[in-house]
Each structure stands twice: as structure tokens, then as C-alpha cells.
């Protein structure tokens, strides 16, 4: 799967989790502003959709959506 495809899937997950079809995320979208419950809900949804489990340290230190996409690509053994 290409990076763009992963980002598109992550964006669709955002829209679903936050019940807002107008949401737009990019590689540079910050995640530091989320509260911990929002982060958990989103990460659980991403894990379910991609069939992966994030290492807690990676997810808690991610600062942007791009870092989350990079982690997904790494876990799936894909290059970005």
C-alpha cells in the first residue's frame, strides 16, 4: 500500500471516529492537541482497520499524523 493510500484510510477513520465528514488531515496535522481519550479512540480504530497493534511508546510520542502513517507503513513492512 502506498503512503497516499494509508493517509486516505487514516483520514476516513478520523471522519468516522469524530463523526465529521468535513475533517481533513495531512502529514502535518498535529496530534499534541488531542486529549488522551480522543487519542485512544482514534488509535484503537486505526488498529482495527489496519489489523495492527501500535507500540505504546510510538503512539504516545507521535506529534503529527505523518508520524502515525510512517508507523503504519513500518508495521506493514512497506516503504514510504
Secondary structure, DSSP 4 states (H G I P E B T S, - for coil): --HHHHHHHHHHHHHHHTT-TT----TT-B-TTS-HHHHHHHHHHHHHHHT----HHHHHH--BHHHHHHHHHHHTT---
